[in-house]
Amino acid sequence: MSNEHSMRRVTAIRNGTVIDHIPSGQALRVLEMLGIGGKSSVPVSLVMNVPSKKMGAKDIIKVEDRELTQTELDRLALVAPDAHVAIIRAYSVAEKMTINLGGEVTNVVRCTFSNCITTNLREPLPHRLKVISRDPLHIRCHYCGRPQDLDDLIKNVL
Amino acid sequence: MAGLITMDDLTNDQIISILDDANRLLPVAKGEMYLPLLQGRILGNLFFEPSTRTRMSFETAMKRLGGEVVNLGDVKNSSVVKGETLFDTIQMVDGYTDIIAMRHPRQGAAQYAQDSARVPIMNGGDGAGHHPTQTMLDLFTIRQAHGTLEGLKVVLAGDLRYGRTVHSLSHALTRFGCELIFASPDLLKMPAEIVSDLREHGAKVVETEDLLSSINQADVIYMTRIQKERFADEDEYVRCAGAYKLHADHLGEVKPEMIIMHPLPRVDEIHSSVDSTRHAGYFNQAFNGVVARMALICYLLGVTVPADVEAAGGAF
C-alpha cells in the first residue's frame, strides 16, 4: 500500500500537526510524551501499524488545531527521533519541522533515579541526559550516570 | 578546571603517571621528609555523610605537602540543614579554596558540584555511584605488590551490589586487562548492567557464590563487608555471610605474592589471624590513601612532583 493510502486512512485536517513515520506501535507513547490524552479538547486521529516502504510498518498521528512547539519536538525526539512533523494550515503543509536528537537532551525530562542529585527540585542546574546510542535508544543521566528507561522517562517530562 | 568524578576522567597513561608520582612521594607521606609542594593552597573538605579514612587521608595528604584544609564540619551544624542547595554550598566553598574533596549521599552530586564549580572536585563517594580516589589507592596498592596492573587475576568478594568501591575498581581493572572473579551471595551480586558493561569493554568476568574455590589462583582478593541490613531475616544473613569470611587456615595454597585488600572498616569477613600473614594488604592499603591522594591533588592542581623527591625535599 502506498504512503498516500496510509495517510488517507483518516481524513485530511484543515489546521494542525501531522506526525508521520512514527515507529510502529509507538503512537500511544508519542501522545503520552506530548501530553495529548483523553482530556485533550482537540480532535486527534491515530493510525497504527500501517505499511511503509521505508519502515516496513509505521504509525501516524494527526492533531487538529494545534501546532507543536520546539519543546514538544524535543520530547518527541526521545520517542520517535526519525518521525516527520508537518504543520498544516488551510489543508496545506505550511512548514516541515525537524526533529533533532543530538548527543544530549537538556531540560526536557528529569532523571528517573530516585537518589539522583537532580531530584532536589531546588537545585538550579539544567536536567541533562546523555544519548549514548540512538538505535537502540540508550540514555544516561549526565550527573548520576544511571541508564534511563523510556517508559519511566515519559512520567518525568518537565 | 577538571576534577576527578569517575575513573573515566583519566586515561591509563594518566593513571600510571599519577601512581608513579605517588610512589616517589612515599617518604613524604611517611613523614620522613618535608616537601611543601602545596604551600599556600587550600583544600575544602565537604563530607555530607560520615567518613573516617577518606576525609582524614585527604586532610593528611594536603598537610604533608604543606597545604591547608578547611572542613565543612558536621552537616547538622551547617547551612545544609537550613535548606541550602548543593549549588549554593559549592559557590561558597569554591571561593574559599583551590580544590574540593566531597562525599555526598546523592548519586551524581560530584558531577553536579563540578558543573557548579571553578576549582577541581575530587569525588570521595556519591551515593552508590563512584569512588575514584579509593580506586586510585587500590590500584597503587596492587601495583606496589605486583609491579604491574596488567593481566592480574582479581577476586572481588562480598557485597558487590551496593559497594561503589568494587564498581569503580572493576571498571579500572578491566582497562588494564585483568581477569575478574566476582564472588558474592546471589542477593548481593554485581549489578547485571555493570557486568554487561564490563564485558562490552572486553573484560573476562566469572561470577560465583563460592569464594574459597577461587582464592588459590588469585593475585588479589578484594574483600568487602556484607551488611546485615541488606537481608530480610537474620538466618539468611548468617548463612550467606559465613561463606565470605577469610581465615589464615584458608591461605595454605594461595600464591605467595597474593594480597588481600579491604576498603575497611571490616567486621569479621577477614579474621584477625590473617593480619600477621604476608598476604594482609589492607592496613598498607589504608595508608596508601594518603600517598595516592597527595599525587592526585598535585596532578589536579598542575603541580609537578619532582623526579628526584629526595633531592627536592628537606629534613624536619
Boltz contact constraints between the chains, C-beta under 6 A:
constraints:
  - contact:
      token1: [A, 115]
      token2: [B, 106]
      max_distance: 6.0
  - contact:
      token1: [A, 115]
      token2: [B, 107]
      max_distance: 6.0
  - contact:
      token1: [A, 115]
      token2: [B, 127]
      max_distance: 6.0
  - contact:
      token1: [A, 116]
      token2: [B, 107]
      max_distance: 6.0
  - contact:
      token1: [A, 116]
      token2: [B, 108]
      max_distance: 6.0
  - contact:
      token1: [A, 117]
      token2: [B, 106]
      max_distance: 6.0
  - contact:
      token1: [A, 117]
      token2: [B, 108]
      max_distance: 6.0
  - contact:
      token1: [A, 117]
      token2: [B, 109]
      max_distance: 6.0
  - contact:
      token1: [A, 117]
      token2: [B, 112]
      max_distance: 6.0
  - contact:
      token1: [A, 122]
      token2: [B, 85]
      max_distance: 6.0
  - contact:
      token1: [A, 123]
      token2: [B, 85]
      max_distance: 6.0
  - contact:
      token1: [A, 123]
      token2: [B, 87]
      max_distance: 6.0
  - contact:
      token1: [A, 124]
      token2: [B, 87]
      max_distance: 6.0
  - contact:
      token1: [A, 125]
      token2: [B, 115]
      max_distance: 6.0
  - contact:
      token1: [A, 143]
      token2: [B, 108]
      max_distance: 6.0
  - contact:
      token1: [A, 143]
      token2: [B, 111]
      max_distance: 6.0
  - contact:
      token1: [A, 143]
      token2: [B, 112]
      max_distance: 6.0
  - contact:
      token1: [A, 144]
      token2: [B, 107]
      max_distance: 6.0
  - contact:
      token1: [A, 144]
      token2: [B, 108]
      max_distance: 6.0
